Amino acid sequence: MSLQSVSPVTGQVLAEFQEHSDEEVDERLERAARTFLSYRETSYEDRSRWMTAAAELLEGEQPALAETITLEMGKTFAQAKGEVSKCAMAFRWFADNAERLLDEEKVETSAKASVVRFDPLGPVLAIMPWNFPFWQVVRFAAPSLMAGNVVVLKHASNVSLTALSLESVFARAGFPCGAFTTLLMNAGRVRNVIEDDRITAVTLTGSEAAGRSVGQAAGAALKKAVLELGGSDPFIVLASADLDRAVPVGVRARIQNNGQSCIAAKRFLIDESVFDEYYHRFTDEMAALVLGDPFDPATDVGPLSSRAQRDEVAGQVDDAVAKGATISCGGSLLDGAGWFYPPTVITGVTSSMRISREEVFGPVAVVEKVRGVEDAIREANRTVFGLGASVWTQDREEADRCVAGVEAGQVFVNAMVASTPELPFGGIKRSGYGRELSSFGLKEFCNAKSVWIA
């Protein structure tokens, strides 16, 4: 069976790859397991040197690597270049900080000495999505490799060119053969890899359905899992908000990555006192966005990643309209080649509509009116997801109330939600469990070993 990379702009096949056979998968797993035995003994100095070399490769090859991203999944070329640069930044941060963050922790007990040390677990299987095809991998791989684990990557089938580019970067940076291994295979074969004794843990970034499947398989195999799943992030604008900032940032927060981001703002909860002004300004800016070729510098929004993804978004909007929602801009399929969907603003959403219950992975914003901070928090929490939230207010007490009350893995005040190496990233509720990045991500796939010396 073959895997295809298909252009979201034209629908034409870019490249085709044969899946790894069962024998090839076995060879790669064996190589990863063997490599771990020696790699875990490497020094932080060596790992840091290889990690820094990887950053230099990304910086030196940024345009070519970004081109691969844009060709395969359709984000604008400018955003693709930004993604590559962000990965280089993360490589450098973990290269500089991992040794300090993973140092033994001394604990006062009745023993002569007692410490907690953090030992790597072994080969970790990473099942990664197409929407940030470099960043999603790097934000797991960089801390895992610095902690002494080795990585086995099963990337989304439509970004195999990107997966192989990443494997090349790690190899050319000097990491030992087997420290980073790519498996070219379809999703139906993943369970067998999770169950393989050579895999010690698993991490997934993906849909709620994928999280259930992988979590079930990891649980049955009694293996540690980290799940970063979907989101329906609220963007709360309260009465004192600076609308001159909250409007353009709101637009950017919704259409980043063509709207295909788990932490994109999806539900805009606007206080009644500023609702009309915000709604009209926001709608006007969404309607003015340029939809087109992602390589054109003038383009704001490119295509969705696949026909199936485009049709899913269209189906969610059509369902809402059929049940009484109102479209302010966009909201209909476009003629011509490619999997484009226009920036869309929708109001009058009710609980009977799919769009109120499901994650919308496209440039569609739901705008709702709320009455004060407590109502905003209630509406923000009226979802099965709990990934991120953005709160806009110039009132410190309101900000503190939202930070404490909103159910999410991260709350950003007067800024759009983002991921950064310094802070842990992950969600609660059906947005998953476990954390990536920061010291938390470094330790997720470590054995916190208690040592007691009498």
N, C-alpha and C positions, 0 to 999 in steps of 0.2 A: 504494500500500500504506500502511496506517496503523500507528502505534505506539500501544500501549495502556498506561496506568497503571492497575493493578488493585489493589484493597485486599487485602492478605494476611489481613485479619481477616474479611472477608465474601465475598471472591471477586468482588465487584462492580466493574465498570469505573468508575474515577474520572474519567478524561479520555482523549481520543483525539486523535491528531495525525497529520496527513498527512506522510509522508516528504518531505524536500526532493527535488525533481527533480534530474536531472543538471545542468540549466541553473542551478538555484539553488545547487547545490554549487559549480559552476564560479564563479559570481558571488562566493560567500563566500570561496573560495580566492583569487580575484583581489584581492578587497578586503584580505584578510590580507597578501598579498604586497606590495601597494602601501603599506599602512600600515607594514609593517616598515621600508621605506626611510626613512621619517621618524621612526618611533618609536625606532629604534636611535640616533638623534641626540639624543633627549630627555635631559635631565639627571637625575642621581640624585635631585636635589631634587624635580623634578616627579614622578618615579616614586614616590618616598617619600610625597609628599603624596597622590597618588591611592591608594596602598596603605593609608595611614592612614585616608583617607575610606572605603575599603571596609570596614575594621575597624569604623569607627563605624556604618556601615549594618548590619553583622551584629549588633552589640551592641544597636542601637536596634530591630531587627526580629527579635530572636532567637525569640520565641514563634511568630510566624507562619512563619518559615523552618523551625523545628523541626517544626511541625505538618505541613508539606509532606513532610518526611523521613519522619515516622512514618506518615502516610497511605499513602505510596508503597511503603515497604519494611518497615514493621512494628516497628522498634526502639522501645523504650520512649520516651515523650515526654521523660523526664528525661535519658536518654542522648542523645537528639536535640538537646536544648538544650545539653548539654555539648559535642557535636560542633561546633555553631555557634560557641560561645564559644572553643573551641580554634582554630578557623579564624581568628577575630579576633585571637587571641594570635599566631598565626603571621604574619599580615599585618603586625602591628606589629614582630615580631622582624626580619623581612626588610627592612622599611622602615628600621629603625634600623641594621642591620648590613651590608647588601649592599654599599654603597660601600666600606667598609673591607675586606671580604673579597675583593672583586674588584679591588682596587687593583693596579697594576703591581708585579711582583716584580723587584727589582734583583738581578742575578746578577754575581758577580765573574768576569770573563774577561780575556783579553788585549786586548779591544776598549776603545775610549775609554769606551763605555758599552754595557751590554747589559741588556735587561729581557725579561720575559715579560708580555704583556698578554692580557686575556681579552675577546675580541670575540664578540658574539652570532651565532648561526648563521642565524636566520631564523624562518619559521613552523614550529612544532613541533606535530605531531599527537599528541593525548593520547586514548588509548582507555581509558576508566575504568569501574569496576564500580559495582554498586548498593549494596554493603554499608556503605560510608561515603561516601554520595553527595556530600557537601560536602567532607569532609576529604581524600579521595583526590585530588580536583581541586585543592584549594587547596595541598596540600603540593608539587605539581608547579608549579602556575601562579604562585604567589607568587615563588619564586626565578627562574623563567624570565622573568617580566615584569620583575623587578628587574634581570636581566642584560641586558635589551634585546631579548629575543625576543618574538614574538607567539604566541598560543595558539589552536589549532583543536581544539575538543573534540568527540569522538564519545563521548557518554555511553551507559551501558546503556539499552536501549530502555524498560525498565520504570520509569525515573526521569526521564522527559522534563520533568515539572513542575519538578523540582529543577534540571535542566540549564538551563532557561530562567530560573529564579530567579537562578542564578549569573551568567548572561549579563547580566541586569538589574542586578545588584549592581555588576559591573565597569563597566558603561556609566554608571550613576548616580554612581559614585565619581569619574568624570572621565577614565578611560582613553579614548584616542582610538578612534573607531569602527574596528573591524577588529583591535584589539589582543587581543580575546577573542571568538572566534566559535564558535557552536554549530552542529553539523551534526546534523539529525534524520534518521537513516538506520539500516537494519539492518546487522548484522555482515557480511553477504555482500558489501557494497559497499566495505568498508574497504580491501581490497587496492588498488583503483583510486586511492584517495586517497593511500595510502602511495607508490605509483608516480608520482604527480603531481610534476612538477619543482618546483612551488612549495612543496612540503613538504620541509624540509631534514633532519628527524629525527623520531623517533617514540618515544613512551613508552606502555607498557601496564601496567596492574595487572589481573590476571585469573588464569585457570586455567592449568595447565601446557599444555593443548591449545591455548588461545588464544596462549600465549607461543610455542609452536612455529610456529604459523601466521604470527604477526606478525613474529617473528624471521626466519623464512624470507623473507618478503616484503621486509623492510627490508634483509636481506643481499643479496638479488638486486638491489635498487635501490642498493646501496652507501651506505646511510644509517645514521647512528648510531641505536642503539636502547637504551633502558633497559627492562628487564623485571622487574617485581615480581610474583612468581607465588605459588603455594600454599605451605603450611607444614604440618608435623606436629610442632609445637613440644613438646619435653619439658619437664616440670615436675618437677625433681629434688629430692627431699626426703631429706637425709642424716641420719645418726644424731643429730647435735647440733642439728638444726633446732628453732626455736621453733614448735611446732605450734599454739599459740594464734594465731599470725599466719599460718602456712603453710596452715592449713585454710581459713579464710574467704577469704584472697586466692586460693587455688587454685580455690575455687568461683567467685569473681568472674572469675578469669582464663579459666575454661572457658565461662561463660554470657554474657560480655560480648557485646553486639550479638546476643543470642539465639543465641550460639555461632557466629555467622557472621563470623569474623574470621580473617585469615590468621595473625595472631600470637597467637591464643587458645591457651592451654595445651590440648593434646589428649592427650598421653601422660603419665600420672602415674607416675613411677619412684620408688618408695618403698623406702628401706632396710629390710631385713628386721627390724631391731631396733625400728623404730617403725611397721612396716606395719599391724599389726592396729589400733592406736589411730587412726592417720591414716585408714585405710580406712573404719572405722566412723563416725568423726566426719564425714568428707567425704561419705559416702553419706547420712547423716542430714541434713546441711545441703542437699544436692542435692534430696533427697526433699521437704524442707520448702518449697522455692521455690514461689512463686505464679505460675502460668501463666494468662495472660488478656489482657484488653484493654490494649494498650500505652499508652493514655491514662489508665488508672487508676493513681494513685500507688502503690497497693498491689501492682501487678504487678511481678514480678521478671523474667519471661521472656515475650516476646511471640511472635507467629507467625514462622515462616520466610517468606522473601520470596516464594515462589511454590509452587504445587502440585508442580512438577517438583523444586524444591529439597527440599521435605518428603519426597517419595517417594524421592529419592536417599538421604537419610539413613536412612529406614526400611529401604531395601533393603540398605544396608551393615550395619545392626544385625541384620536378619533373617538375612543370610548368615553372620554370626558365630555367632549362636545355633544355626543349623542345623549348624554345624561344631564345636559343643561349648563355646562361650563361655557365661558365666553372667551374667545380668542381676541387679543388686542393687536397682535402682529404675528406673522408667520402662520404656522399651523397646517400647512398643506405640502404634499410632495411636489417636487420640481421636475420638469421635463429635462431630458438630456441624459448623458452618460454620468456615471459615478453615483456614489451613495450619499448625496447631500441632503441635509434637512435644515430648513431656515431657522434662525433664532426666533423663538416663540415665547410669548407672554400669555399666560392663561389665568383667569380669575373665576370665582364662583365654584371652586372645587368642593365636593362633598365626599363623605366617607364611602359612598357607594361606588366611587370611581377608582379604577386601577391606579391612576396617577397619585392618589392620596395614600395608597398602601405600598406601592412598589418604588424601587429606585428608578429614576429616569436618567438613562445614560445617553444624554444628548442635550443640545442647547435649548432646553425648555425650562422656563421659570414659572413656578406657581406663586402668585402674589395674593396674600391674605391680609385682612385688617384685624388688628388686636387692640385691646383696651387696657393699656398700662402694662407694667412689668410682670405682674403675676399672671395675667392672661397670656402674655407672650411666652412665659416659661411653660405654662400648661400646654399651649399649642406646640411649642418646640418639642416637648416630651411625648406628644401624641403620635408616636411612631414606634415601630419595632426596632428601629436602628438607633445607634448611639455612637457615631464616629466623631464628627466634629461639629462646631457651632461658631458662628461669628456674631458678635454683639456690638451694636453701635449706640453709644451714649456718652455724654459729657458729665454725667452724674455718677460720682464714685460709688455711692450707695447702690444705685441701680446696677452698676457693673458688678459689684461684689455679690449682689443677690442673684444675678444671672450665672456668674461663675459657680456659685454654690448650688444653684437649683437646676441648671440644665444638665440633663443626663447624656454625657458625651465623654469620649476619651481625651478631647482637647477643646478648649474654649479660647478663642482669640477675641480680644476687645479692641475695637476700632482698627481691625485688620482682617484680611481674608485668611482662612485656614490654610496652613502650609505645613510641610514636613521639613525638619532641619536636624542635622546630626546631633545637636546638643540636647534635644528634648525627646522623650519617648513618644512613639507613635503607635496608635492602635485604638480599638474601640471597645464598647460594652454592648450588652443586649445582643441583638442579632448581627451586629457589626463585627463580632468575633471576640477573641481573647488572646492574651499575650501581647508583647510589645516588641517593636523594632526600634533601632537607633538608640543613641545615648548609652549610658552604662547599663540600662535595663536590657537593651538589645544585645549588648556584649555578653550578658550573663544568661540570656534565655536558653542557650544551648551549651551551658556549662553545668557540671556537677558541683554544687556548693558543698564541698567536703569539709566536715568538722574534724579538726585535729586536736587531740588531747594528749598532753605530755605530762606524765606524773613524776 
